[in-house]
Amino acid sequence: MQVAAIGAHPDDIEIGAGASIAVHRNRGDAVRFIILTNGGKVAAQSQRRAEAERAAEILNVDDVHFLDYADTEVPYNQETVDELEAKLTAVDPDRVYIHAEEDTHQDHRRAAKASITASRNVNQVLAFEAPSTRSSFAPQYYNSVPEGVIEGKIEAIRSHESQQEKKYLEAEAMKGLARFRGRQANSTYAEAFQVIRINNMYKSNFYGSR
């Protein structure tokens, strides 16, 4: 299975879909990360980029691409769509993980819109949640994940040392959300997604999904 994940900032993919990405890699699925900014508003771009590359390494992902848009200024226009589409077309993914539109951060909303357009020919498109996701986020798809994988996700998030003052990135917060989503999915831990598109011929391909 070919997989791509799109995040507005260096830590977004790990927060929203890090455990699912780890399971994909454990299965031998190819994964590409596409990150729209270098996150320069909070820390030096070089530091945040290095943190993102380290997090990807922890999740066993070595195909990481940065589009270098300015932090907080991700545009939703034809250029963004074209760049994303080119990165997706190069790997022809079966599944793409993206931001949800129901989000209070402008970069996340614009990234979601551009990603939906750029992935219009992909069989599966799933939108992940973030700490800034609004309460209107309504998951319809769950990836159940083992406890060891959750620990790997937390390790990947912790590699973003410049962000550690953010309380929602604490291990217990991450585990608490995974437990809550796991209860909804009849498992111990899970990540939850909104379905943008899903082709039934691929639906059973992910371990523990429902």
C-alpha positions in Angstrom: 0.0 0.0 0.0 1.3 3.5 -0.9 0.5 6.1 1.7 1.0 9.9 1.9 0.4 12.2 4.8 0.1 16.0 4.6 0.7 18.4 7.5 0.8 22.2 7.7 3.5 22.2 10.3 6.4 19.9 11.3 4.5 18.2 14.1 1.0 17.9 12.7 1.3 14.5 11.0 2.7 12.9 14.1 0.0 14.4 16.3 -2.9 13.5 14.0 -1.8 10.2 12.5 1.6 9.2 13.9 0.4 5.8 15.3 -1.3 4.9 12.0 1.8 5.8 10.1 3.9 3.6 12.4 1.5 0.6 11.7 1.7 1.3 8.0 5.5 1.1 8.1 5.4 -2.0 10.3 3.3 -3.6 7.6 5.9 -2.6 4.9 3.7 0.1 3.4 5.6 3.0 1.7 4.9 6.4 3.3 5.6 9.9 2.1 5.4 13.0 4.4 4.5 16.3 2.9 5.0 19.3 5.2 3.8 22.7 4.0 5.9 25.0 6.3 9.1 24.9 8.3 7.2 26.2 11.4 9.3 29.3 11.8 6.9 31.3 14.0 7.7 29.3 17.2 11.4 28.4 16.7 14.1 28.6 14.1 13.1 26.9 10.8 16.3 24.9 10.8 15.5 23.5 14.3 11.9 22.6 13.4 12.9 21.0 10.2 15.5 18.9 12.0 12.9 17.9 14.6 10.5 16.9 11.9 13.1 14.7 10.2 14.0 13.1 13.5 10.3 12.4 14.2 9.9 10.8 10.8 13.0 8.7 11.5 11.4 7.4 14.7 8.3 6.4 12.7 10.6 4.8 10.1 9.7 7.3 7.4 12.6 8.5 5.2 10.6 10.2 2.4 9.9 13.7 3.8 9.2 16.8 1.7 8.9 20.4 2.8 7.1 23.0 0.6 8.6 26.0 2.5 5.5 28.1 2.8 5.6 30.7 5.6 4.2 29.6 9.0 0.7 31.0 9.5 0.5 32.0 5.9 -0.2 28.8 4.0 -2.2 29.8 0.9 -5.1 28.0 -0.6 -4.6 28.7 -4.3 -3.7 26.9 -7.5 0.0 26.9 -6.7 -0.5 25.1 -3.4 -2.8 22.5 -5.1 -0.4 22.0 -7.9 2.6 21.4 -5.6 0.7 19.0 -3.4 -0.7 17.1 -6.4 2.8 16.8 -7.9 4.1 15.3 -4.7 1.2 12.9 -4.5 1.3 11.9 -8.2 5.0 10.9 -7.8 4.0 8.1 -5.4 0.4 7.4 -6.6 -0.9 6.8 -3.1 -3.8 4.5 -2.2 -4.4 6.5 1.0 -3.7 10.1 2.0 -4.0 11.5 5.6 -4.8 15.2 5.7 -6.0 17.9 8.1 -9.7 18.3 8.9 -11.4 21.5 7.7 -13.0 21.9 11.1 -10.0 23.6 12.7 -9.4 27.0 14.3 -5.9 27.3 12.8 -5.9 29.0 9.4 -2.9 27.0 8.1 -4.7 23.7 9.0 -8.0 24.9 7.3 -6.2 26.0 4.1 -4.0 22.9 4.0 -7.1 20.8 4.3 -8.8 22.5 1.4 -5.7 22.3 -0.8 -5.2 18.7 0.1 -8.8 17.7 -0.7 -8.4 19.1 -4.2 -4.9 17.7 -4.7 -6.0 14.2 -3.7 -9.2 14.2 -5.8 -8.0 11.1 -7.7 -6.9 9.1 -4.6 -9.0 6.2 -3.5 -8.8 6.9 0.2 -8.6 10.3 1.9 -8.9 10.5 5.7 -8.8 13.7 7.8 -7.1 13.6 11.2 -7.8 15.6 14.3 -5.5 18.1 16.0 -5.6 20.0 19.4 -7.0 22.9 17.4 -9.8 20.9 15.7 -13.3 22.2 16.5 -15.9 20.3 18.3 -17.8 19.7 15.0 -15.1 17.1 14.1 -17.1 13.9 13.7 -14.9 10.7 13.1 -16.3 7.9 10.9 -13.2 5.8 10.7 -10.8 4.4 13.3 -7.4 2.9 13.1 -6.9 0.6 16.2 -3.2 0.5 17.2 -1.2 -1.5 19.8 0.1 0.1 23.0 3.7 -0.1 21.8 2.8 1.9 18.7 1.3 4.6 20.8 4.5 4.8 22.7 6.3 5.3 19.4 4.0 8.1 18.5 4.7 9.8 21.8 8.4 9.5 21.2 8.1 11.0 17.8 6.1 13.9 19.2 8.7 14.4 22.0 11.4 14.8 19.3 9.8 18.3 18.6 11.7 19.7 21.6 10.8 23.3 20.6 7.1 22.6 21.2 7.4 20.9 24.6 5.8 23.8 26.5 2.5 23.0 24.9 0.5 21.0 27.4 -1.6 19.1 24.9 1.6 17.4 23.7 2.2 15.7 27.0 2.2 11.9 27.0 -0.9 11.5 29.1 -2.8 13.9 26.9 -1.9 11.9 23.8 -2.6 8.6 25.5 -5.9 9.9 26.9 -7.2 10.8 23.5 -6.0 7.4 22.1 -7.8 5.6 24.9 -11.0 7.6 24.2 -10.9 6.9 20.5 -10.0 3.3 21.3 -13.2 2.9 23.4 -15.2 4.2 20.5 -13.5 1.7 18.2 -13.8 -1.2 20.6 -10.1 -1.4 21.1 -7.5 -0.2 23.7 -6.1 2.6 21.6 -7.1 4.2 18.3 -6.8 7.2 16.1 -9.9 8.7 14.6 -10.6 10.2 11.2 -13.2 11.9 9.1 -13.8 10.2 5.8 -13.3 12.5 2.8 -13.3 9.5 0.4 -13.0 5.8 0.8 -13.1 3.1 -1.9 -14.4 -0.1 -0.4 -12.0 -2.2 -2.4 -9.2 -0.9 0.0 -11.3 -0.7 3.2 -10.0 -3.9 4.8 -6.3 -3.2 4.1 -5.5 -1.6 7.4 -4.9 -3.7 10.5 -7.7 -3.1 13.1 -9.7 -0.5 11.1 -13.4 -0.4 11.2 
